Amino acid sequence: MSIRLRLLLSYLLMLAVPLLLSGFALLIMLGSFAEHFGSVYRLDRYEGNPVQAILRQEGAVVSDIREHAETDPSRMLAPATQQELDDRLGQINMGLVVVRGGEPAFVSPSLEYEPEPARLPKLLEKLAADTVESRMLILDGWLLFDQITIPFADGREGSAFVVMDLYVFGDFLADFLGESVPWLFLAMLVIFVLTNGFLTYFVSRSIIRPLRELMRATKEMKEGNLAVSIDTSGRDEFGDLSRSFDDMRRRLKQSVDLQMQYENNRKELIANISHDLKTPISSIKGYVEGIFDGVADTPEKLDRYLRTIHTKTQQMDRLIDELFLFSKLDLNRLSFQFEPVEIAALLRECADAMAIDLEKRGIECRLAVPDELETLRVPADRSHLKRAVTNILENAAKYMDKNPGLIRIKVGDAGNWLVVQVEDNGRGIEPEALPHIFDRFYRADPARNSDQGGSGLGLAIVKQIIEGHGGRVEARSAPGQGTSIYFSLPKPGAGSANGTEGRMNDAAHSDH
């Protein structure tokens, strides 16, 4: 839920919940009012609204008075009837007034005993004047409920009046409100405070918690801890912010880790270059000093010393060339001149160029190209691609420990990609070393024997060249059985090598 919607709902609830709970409290007060009202008016039995019960009870008395007026008006002058009707009306705080010929024949005692005795004469005067124009008449705190005409036998007109004393109801209402209103006000205040407090806490908690989480993570990152964890499960704006913050943290950590790796690689690179250059230089220096000191005292020794010096200088020259080439590739400063190249013809050129050297080492090189791929052209830089293939062949020859040795070059089709595989039956590569063979200056030989292991840049250059062509290069190896290095090149019109790993693997497995 978004923060905007959460705030909107909280505002609505801050209005709705107090109103609902206040209404509930008001209903409770009304129930209490009904209970007290019924007890004050001494209702015998009632269900629901006590006012309706009062009206029903008053209506029953009026009905009996009407019946007496119609059947036997003289009964309204009988003390027993008057007392019985007065008792029934007294239960609901009402009184009875019977008038005959303008004179009061009966007045309820409750109406006579009043703090203001002048009210009764005024009422009688009002009634005697026969000016009652409505059923309900309020006069000096009295409420006239009903007037029933009674035709007495002596010919005099008479009336019966049912009257309620409003002072009794007013005293009851004042007492009830005096007791209930403060409690109702207190209840509404508590409801308002609790509702707003709870909703404010809930909403602020949903905002403050992620803010504190972000502050904690920021402080940890400030102190250098980029591995700090942060909760990203929120589904609101703070959740999006937390996910963006965590993504920034991970990217920053990757950048720092990469920078540290670059720094370590730089140190390792300097150490490796120093080692690989110092070794042949020391050897050349030793042989030159031997010549100066007269150690090479025969033509044969001198020739051997000079040939060794020449070999070492060639190693240094090759190392410097490869280092310069790799640096240009690594910095993307080496341009590629792409042209349609027949891959089969290029592979044959590479194999033929190394045929004599491989033959001297007792290694046979075989090339297998399907007929349908024999004339296939792919966009490539001829010289750089030849350098990559030559480096792979040289690497296979350096680590060959079988006699006879065998190198097989295979070409396969993988949809929009051409896969070239160079497989040998040499000593193989240990599993822990296999993931690093394309790293610069990496050698599986910890002694860094340049006579066998080379400069350590050969396969790193291969990776840079193949990736510069938009392809991929990978390797598989089993110790004692050999190594297979294969790379993919896009056919004309194909995209990049992303997503081709599975096809390269399928092609490699099918070749095996």
C-alpha positions as CSV (number, residue, x, y, z in Angstrom):
1,M,0.0,0.0,0.0
2,S,1.4,3.4,-1.0
3,I,2.1,6.0,1.6
4,R,-0.4,8.4,-0.1
5,L,-3.2,5.9,0.2
6,R,-2.1,5.0,3.7
7,L,-2.3,8.6,4.8
8,L,-5.7,9.1,3.1
9,L,-7.1,6.0,4.8
10,S,-5.7,7.1,8.1
11,Y,-7.4,10.5,7.8
12,L,-10.7,8.9,6.9
13,L,-10.4,6.5,9.8
14,M,-9.5,9.4,12.1
15,L,-12.9,10.8,11.2
16,A,-15.0,7.6,10.8
17,V,-13.8,5.6,13.8
18,P,-14.4,8.3,16.5
19,L,-17.8,9.0,14.9
20,L,-18.7,5.3,15.0
21,L,-17.4,4.8,18.5
22,S,-19.1,8.0,19.7
23,G,-22.3,6.8,18.2
24,F,-21.9,3.5,20.0
25,A,-21.3,5.4,23.3
26,L,-24.4,7.6,22.6
27,L,-26.5,4.4,22.1
28,I,-25.2,3.1,25.4
29,M,-26.2,6.5,27.0
30,L,-29.6,6.3,25.4
31,G,-30.0,2.8,26.8
32,S,-29.1,4.0,30.2
33,F,-31.6,6.9,29.7
34,A,-34.3,4.5,28.8
35,E,-33.6,2.4,31.9
36,H,-33.6,5.4,34.2
37,F,-36.6,6.8,32.4
38,G,-38.6,3.6,33.0
39,S,-37.6,3.5,36.6
40,V,-38.6,7.1,37.3
41,Y,-41.9,6.7,35.6
42,R,-42.5,3.3,37.4
43,L,-43.6,1.4,34.3
44,D,-44.8,-2.0,35.1
45,R,-43.5,-3.8,32.0
46,Y,-42.2,-2.4,28.8
47,E,-40.1,-3.5,26.0
48,G,-38.2,-1.2,23.7
49,N,-39.0,2.6,23.9
50,P,-40.2,3.6,27.4
51,V,-41.9,6.7,25.9
52,Q,-44.1,4.5,23.8
53,A,-44.8,2.4,27.0
54,I,-45.8,5.7,28.8
55,L,-48.1,6.6,25.9
56,R,-49.6,3.2,25.8
57,Q,-50.2,3.2,29.6
58,E,-51.7,6.8,29.3
59,G,-53.8,5.7,26.3
60,A,-55.2,2.8,28.3
61,V,-56.4,5.2,31.1
62,V,-57.9,7.5,28.5
63,S,-59.7,4.6,26.9
64,D,-61.2,3.6,30.2
65,I,-62.3,7.2,30.9
66,R,-64.0,7.3,27.4
67,E,-65.7,4.1,28.1
68,H,-67.0,5.4,31.5
69,A,-68.2,8.7,29.7
70,E,-70.1,6.7,27.2
71,T,-71.6,4.0,29.3
72,D,-71.9,5.5,32.8
73,P,-70.7,9.1,33.3
74,S,-71.6,9.0,37.0
75,R,-68.7,6.6,37.6
76,M,-66.3,9.5,37.0
77,L,-67.7,11.1,40.1
78,A,-67.2,7.9,42.2
79,P,-64.2,8.2,44.6
80,A,-63.1,4.6,43.9
81,T,-63.0,5.2,40.1
82,Q,-61.2,8.5,40.5
83,Q,-58.6,6.9,42.9
84,E,-58.0,3.9,40.6
85,L,-57.5,6.2,37.6
86,D,-55.3,8.5,39.6
87,D,-53.1,5.7,40.8
88,R,-52.6,4.4,37.3
89,L,-51.7,7.9,36.0
90,G,-49.5,8.5,39.0
91,Q,-47.2,5.6,38.0
92,I,-46.3,7.7,34.9
93,N,-46.1,11.0,36.8
94,M,-49.4,12.2,35.4
95,G,-52.6,13.5,37.1
96,L,-56.3,13.6,36.6
97,V,-58.6,16.6,36.7
98,V,-62.4,16.1,36.5
99,V,-64.5,19.2,35.9
100,R,-68.4,19.4,36.1
101,G,-70.2,22.6,35.3
102,G,-67.0,24.6,35.3
103,E,-66.1,23.5,38.8
104,P,-63.4,20.9,39.7
105,A,-65.0,17.7,40.8
106,F,-61.6,15.9,41.3
107,V,-58.0,17.0,41.2
108,S,-55.1,14.6,41.7
109,P,-53.3,15.3,45.0
110,S,-50.0,15.4,43.1
111,L,-51.3,18.4,41.2
112,E,-52.5,20.2,44.3
113,Y,-49.3,19.9,46.2
114,E,-47.1,22.2,44.2
115,P,-44.5,24.9,45.1
116,E,-46.7,27.2,43.1
117,P,-50.3,26.6,44.2
118,A,-51.5,29.3,41.8
119,R,-50.9,27.0,38.9
120,L,-54.0,24.9,39.6
121,P,-56.5,27.8,39.6
122,K,-55.0,29.0,36.3
123,L,-55.4,25.6,34.8
124,L,-59.0,25.3,36.0
125,E,-59.7,28.8,34.7
126,K,-58.2,27.8,31.4
127,L,-60.2,24.6,31.3
128,A,-63.4,26.2,32.4
129,A,-63.1,28.9,29.8
130,D,-63.2,26.0,27.2
131,T,-60.4,27.6,25.2
132,V,-58.4,24.4,24.6
133,E,-57.8,24.3,20.9
134,S,-55.3,21.4,20.7
135,R,-54.7,18.1,22.4
136,M,-51.3,19.3,23.7
137,L,-51.4,22.3,25.9
138,I,-48.5,23.6,28.0
139,L,-49.4,25.9,30.9
140,D,-47.1,26.9,33.7
141,G,-45.1,23.7,33.5
142,W,-48.0,21.4,33.0
143,L,-48.6,19.4,29.8
144,L,-52.2,18.6,28.9
145,F,-52.3,15.3,27.2
146,D,-55.9,14.5,26.7
147,Q,-59.4,16.1,27.2
148,I,-62.4,13.8,27.4
149,T,-65.9,15.3,27.3
150,I,-68.3,13.7,29.9
151,P,-72.1,14.3,29.6
152,F,-73.3,14.0,33.1
153,A,-76.9,12.9,33.8
154,D,-78.0,16.2,35.4
155,G,-77.4,18.0,32.1
156,R,-74.2,19.7,33.2
157,E,-71.2,19.4,30.8
158,G,-68.1,17.9,32.2
159,S,-64.6,17.1,31.1
160,A,-61.8,14.9,32.3
161,F,-58.2,16.1,31.7
162,V,-55.0,14.0,31.8
163,V,-52.1,16.3,32.8
164,M,-48.3,15.8,33.2
165,D,-46.1,17.8,35.4
166,L,-43.1,18.8,33.2
167,Y,-41.1,19.9,36.3
168,V,-40.7,16.2,37.2
169,F,-39.5,15.3,33.8
170,G,-37.2,18.4,33.7
171,D,-35.7,17.4,37.1
172,F,-35.1,13.9,35.8
173,L,-33.6,15.1,32.6
174,A,-31.3,17.6,34.4
175,D,-30.1,14.9,36.8
176,F,-29.5,12.4,34.0
177,L,-27.7,14.8,31.8
178,G,-25.7,16.1,34.7
179,E,-24.5,12.6,35.3
180,S,-24.2,11.3,31.7
181,V,-22.9,14.2,29.7
182,P,-19.5,14.4,31.5
183,W,-19.0,10.7,31.0
184,L,-20.1,10.9,27.3
185,F,-17.7,13.8,26.8
186,L,-14.9,11.9,28.5
187,A,-15.6,8.8,26.5
188,M,-15.6,10.7,23.2
189,L,-12.3,12.4,24.2
190,V,-10.7,9.0,25.1
191,I,-12.0,7.6,21.8
192,F,-10.6,10.5,19.8
193,V,-7.2,10.4,21.6
194,L,-6.9,6.6,21.3
195,T,-8.0,6.4,17.7
196,N,-5.8,9.3,16.6
197,G,-2.9,8.0,18.7
198,F,-3.1,4.5,17.3
199,L,-3.5,5.6,13.7
200,T,-0.7,8.1,14.1
201,Y,1.5,5.5,15.6
202,F,0.7,3.0,12.9
203,V,1.3,5.4,10.0
204,S,4.4,7.0,11.5
205,R,5.8,3.5,12.4
206,S,5.4,2.5,8.7
207,I,7.4,5.6,7.8
208,I,9.9,5.9,10.6
209,R,11.0,2.3,10.6
210,P,12.3,2.2,6.9
211,L,13.8,5.7,7.5
212,R,15.7,4.3,10.5
213,E,16.7,1.3,8.5
214,L,18.1,3.5,5.7
215,M,19.9,5.7,8.3
216,R,21.4,2.6,9.8
217,A,22.5,1.3,6.4
218,T,23.9,4.7,5.5
219,K,25.9,4.9,8.7
220,E,27.3,1.4,8.1
221,M,28.2,2.3,4.5
222,K,29.8,5.5,5.8
223,E,32.0,3.4,8.0
224,G,33.0,1.2,5.1
225,N,30.7,-1.7,5.5
226,L,29.2,-2.2,2.1
227,A,27.9,-5.7,2.9
228,V,25.2,-4.3,5.2
229,S,21.8,-5.9,4.7
230,I,18.5,-3.8,4.3
231,D,14.9,-4.9,4.3
232,T,13.5,-4.5,0.8
233,S,10.2,-6.3,1.2
234,G,8.1,-3.1,1.5
235,R,5.4,-2.4,-1.1
236,D,5.3,1.3,-0.8
237,E,7.4,4.3,-1.8
238,F,9.9,3.5,1.0
239,G,10.1,-0.1,-0.3
240,D,11.0,1.3,-3.8
241,L,13.5,3.6,-2.1
242,S,15.0,0.7,-0.1
243,R,15.3,-1.4,-3.2
244,S,17.0,1.4,-5.1
245,F,19.3,2.1,-2.1
246,D,20.2,-1.6,-1.9
247,D,20.8,-1.8,-5.6
248,M,23.1,1.3,-5.3
249,R,24.8,-0.4,-2.3
250,R,25.4,-3.6,-4.3
251,R,26.7,-1.7,-7.3
252,L,28.9,0.4,-5.1
253,K,30.2,-2.8,-3.5
254,Q,30.8,-4.4,-6.9
255,S,32.6,-1.2,-8.0
256,V,34.8,-1.2,-4.8
257,D,35.5,-4.9,-5.1
258,L,36.3,-4.5,-8.8
259,Q,38.6,-1.5,-7.9
260,M,40.3,-3.7,-5.3
261,Q,40.6,-6.5,-7.8
262,Y,42.1,-4.1,-10.3
263,E,44.5,-2.9,-7.7
264,N,45.5,-6.4,-6.8
265,N,45.8,-7.3,-10.5
266,R,48.0,-4.2,-11.1
267,K,50.3,-5.3,-8.3
268,E,50.3,-8.8,-9.6
269,L,50.9,-7.5,-13.1
270,I,53.9,-5.5,-12.1
271,A,55.3,-8.5,-10.1
272,N,54.7,-10.8,-13.1
273,I,56.2,-8.5,-15.6
274,S,59.2,-7.9,-13.3
275,H,59.7,-11.6,-12.9
276,D,59.2,-12.5,-16.6
277,L,61.6,-9.8,-17.7
278,K,64.2,-10.2,-15.0
279,T,64.6,-14.0,-15.7
280,P,65.8,-13.7,-19.3
281,I,67.7,-10.5,-18.6
282,S,69.6,-12.3,-15.8
283,S,70.3,-15.2,-18.1
284,I,71.5,-12.9,-20.9
285,K,73.6,-11.0,-18.3
286,G,75.2,-14.2,-17.1
287,Y,76.0,-15.4,-20.6
288,V,77.5,-12.1,-21.6
289,E,79.6,-12.0,-18.5
290,G,80.7,-15.5,-19.3
291,I,81.8,-14.3,-22.8
292,F,83.6,-11.3,-21.3
293,D,85.4,-13.5,-18.7
294,G,86.5,-15.9,-21.4
295,V,84.4,-18.8,-20.3
296,A,83.3,-19.4,-23.9
297,D,86.9,-20.3,-24.9
298,T,85.9,-22.4,-27.9
299,P,83.9,-21.6,-31.0
300,E,81.3,-24.2,-30.0
301,K,80.7,-22.6,-26.5
302,L,80.6,-19.1,-28.0
303,D,78.0,-20.2,-30.6
304,R,75.9,-21.9,-27.8
305,Y,76.1,-18.8,-25.6
306,L,75.1,-16.5,-28.5
307,R,72.2,-18.8,-29.5
308,T,71.0,-18.8,-25.9
309,I,71.3,-15.0,-25.7
310,H,69.3,-14.8,-28.9
311,T,66.6,-17.1,-27.6
312,K,66.2,-15.1,-24.4
313,T,66.0,-11.9,-26.4
314,Q,63.3,-13.5,-28.6
315,Q,61.4,-14.4,-25.4
316,M,61.6,-10.9,-24.1
317,D,60.6,-9.5,-27.5
318,R,57.6,-11.8,-27.7
319,L,56.6,-11.0,-24.1
320,I,56.8,-7.3,-24.8
321,D,54.8,-7.7,-28.0
322,E,52.1,-9.7,-26.3
323,L,52.0,-7.3,-23.4
324,F,51.7,-4.3,-25.8
325,L,49.0,-6.2,-27.7
326,F,47.1,-7.1,-24.6
327,S,47.3,-3.6,-23.3
328,K,45.8,-2.2,-26.5
329,L,43.1,-4.8,-26.5
330,D,42.3,-4.2,-22.8
331,L,42.1,-0.5,-23.4
332,N,40.0,-0.9,-26.5
333,R,42.6,0.9,-28.5
334,L,43.2,-1.8,-31.0
335,S,41.0,-1.4,-34.1
336,F,39.4,-4.4,-35.8
337,Q,39.2,-4.5,-39.6
338,F,36.3,-6.8,-40.3
339,E,36.0,-8.5,-43.6
340,P,34.3,-11.8,-44.8
341,V,36.8,-14.5,-43.9
342,E,36.6,-18.2,-44.9
343,I,37.1,-19.8,-41.5
344,A,38.1,-23.2,-42.9
345,A,40.9,-21.6,-45.0
346,L,42.1,-19.5,-42.0
347,L,42.3,-22.5,-39.8
348,R,44.3,-24.4,-42.4
349,E,46.7,-21.5,-42.7
350,C,47.3,-21.6,-38.9
351,A,47.8,-25.3,-38.9
352,D,50.2,-25.2,-41.8
353,A,52.2,-22.4,-40.2
354,M,52.8,-24.5,-37.1
355,A,53.1,-27.9,-38.9
356,I,56.9,-28.0,-38.8
357,D,57.1,-27.0,-35.1
358,L,54.4,-29.5,-34.2
359,E,56.1,-32.2,-36.1
360,K,59.4,-31.6,-34.3
361,R,57.5,-32.1,-31.0
362,G,55.8,-35.3,-32.2
363,I,52.3,-33.7,-32.4
364,E,49.8,-34.4,-35.2
365,C,47.3,-31.7,-36.0
366,R,44.0,-32.7,-37.7
367,L,41.4,-30.3,-39.1
368,A,37.7,-31.4,-39.5
369,V,35.3,-29.1,-41.3
370,P,31.9,-30.2,-42.5
371,D,31.3,-29.8,-46.3
372,E,28.5,-27.3,-45.7
373,L,30.8,-25.1,-43.7
374,E,33.8,-25.4,-46.0
375,T,33.2,-22.1,-47.8
376,L,31.3,-20.3,-45.0
377,R,32.5,-16.7,-44.5
378,V,32.2,-14.9,-41.2
379,P,32.9,-11.2,-40.4
380,A,36.3,-11.2,-38.8
381,D,39.7,-9.4,-38.6
382,R,41.9,-11.9,-40.3
383,S,45.2,-11.1,-38.6
384,H,43.8,-10.9,-35.1
385,L,41.8,-14.1,-35.5
386,K,44.9,-15.9,-36.8
387,R,46.7,-14.6,-33.7
388,A,44.0,-16.1,-31.5
389,V,44.0,-19.5,-33.2
390,T,47.8,-19.6,-33.2
391,N,47.9,-18.8,-29.4
392,I,45.4,-21.7,-28.8
393,L,47.5,-24.1,-30.8
394,E,50.8,-23.0,-29.1
395,N,49.2,-23.4,-25.7
396,A,48.1,-26.9,-26.6
397,A,51.6,-27.8,-27.8
398,K,53.3,-26.4,-24.7
399,Y,51.3,-28.6,-22.4
400,M,51.5,-31.8,-24.5
401,D,52.9,-34.7,-22.6
402,K,51.8,-37.6,-24.9
403,N,53.9,-39.2,-27.6
404,P,52.5,-39.1,-30.1
405,G,50.4,-36.0,-29.3
406,L,47.2,-35.1,-31.1
407,I,45.5,-31.7,-31.7
408,R,42.1,-31.8,-33.4
409,I,40.5,-28.6,-34.8
410,K,36.7,-29.0,-35.4
411,V,34.2,-26.6,-36.8
412,G,30.5,-26.9,-35.9
413,D,27.3,-25.1,-36.7
414,A,25.1,-23.7,-33.8
415,G,22.4,-21.8,-35.5
416,N,23.5,-18.2,-36.0
417,W,26.9,-19.1,-34.6
418,L,29.9,-20.8,-35.8
419,V,31.8,-22.8,-33.1
420,V,35.5,-23.7,-33.4
421,Q,36.9,-26.3,-31.1
422,V,40.6,-27.0,-30.5
423,E,41.0,-30.3,-28.6
424,D,44.3,-32.0,-27.5
425,N,45.2,-35.1,-25.6
426,G,47.7,-33.4,-23.3
427,R,48.1,-33.4,-19.6
428,G,44.9,-31.4,-19.0
429,I,44.3,-28.7,-16.5
430,E,43.4,-29.1,-12.8
431,P,39.8,-28.1,-11.9
432,E,40.8,-25.3,-9.6
433,A,43.0,-23.8,-12.3
434,L,40.5,-24.1,-15.2
435,P,38.4,-20.9,-14.4
436,H,41.6,-18.8,-14.5
437,I,43.3,-19.8,-17.7
438,F,42.0,-16.8,-19.5
439,D,43.2,-14.4,-16.9
440,R,46.3,-12.3,-17.8
441,F,49.6,-13.6,-16.5
442,Y,48.0,-16.7,-15.1
443,R,50.0,-19.9,-15.2
444,A,49.0,-23.2,-13.7
445,D,52.7,-23.7,-13.0
446,P,53.5,-21.8,-9.8
447,A,57.2,-21.7,-10.7
448,R,56.3,-19.6,-13.8
449,N,58.7,-21.6,-16.0
450,S,58.7,-19.4,-19.1
451,D,60.4,-22.1,-21.2
452,Q,57.2,-24.2,-21.0
453,G,54.5,-21.9,-19.6
454,G,55.1,-18.9,-21.9
455,S,54.2,-15.4,-20.9
456,G,50.8,-16.1,-19.4
457,L,49.1,-13.7,-21.8
458,G,48.4,-16.0,-24.7
459,L,44.9,-17.2,-23.7
460,A,44.1,-13.7,-22.2
461,I,44.7,-12.3,-25.7
462,V,42.6,-15.0,-27.2
463,K,39.7,-14.0,-25.0
464,Q,40.1,-10.3,-25.8
465,I,40.2,-11.0,-29.6
466,I,37.2,-13.3,-29.6
467,E,35.1,-11.0,-27.5
468,G,36.1,-8.2,-29.8
469,H,34.5,-10.2,-32.6
470,G,31.3,-10.5,-30.5
471,G,31.9,-14.1,-29.6
472,R,32.6,-16.2,-26.5
473,V,35.5,-18.4,-25.5
474,E,35.4,-21.2,-23.0
475,A,37.4,-24.3,-22.0
476,R,36.9,-27.8,-20.7
477,S,39.6,-30.1,-19.4
478,A,40.1,-33.4,-17.6
479,P,43.5,-34.0,-15.9
480,G,45.5,-36.6,-17.8
481,Q,43.0,-36.7,-20.7
482,G,43.4,-33.3,-22.4
483,T,41.9,-29.9,-22.9
484,S,39.3,-28.5,-25.2
485,I,39.1,-24.8,-26.0
486,Y,36.2,-23.6,-28.1
487,F,35.0,-20.3,-29.2
488,S,32.0,-19.0,-31.1
489,L,31.8,-16.4,-33.9
490,P,28.6,-14.8,-35.2
491,K,27.5,-15.6,-38.7
492,P,26.6,-12.7,-41.0
493,G,23.5,-10.9,-39.7
494,A,23.7,-12.5,-36.2
495,G,23.7,-10.4,-33.0
496,S,26.1,-10.6,-30.1
497,A,27.1,-13.7,-28.3
498,N,24.7,-13.2,-25.4
499,G,22.5,-16.2,-24.9
500,T,24.7,-18.6,-27.1
501,E,26.4,-20.3,-24.2
502,G,23.9,-23.2,-24.2
503,R,24.4,-23.7,-28.0
504,M,28.2,-23.7,-27.6
505,N,27.9,-26.3,-24.9
506,D,25.7,-28.4,-27.0
507,A,28.1,-28.2,-29.9
508,A,31.0,-29.1,-27.6
509,H,29.2,-32.1,-26.2
510,S,28.2,-33.3,-29.7
511,D,31.8,-33.1,-30.8
512,H,32.9,-35.1,-27.9
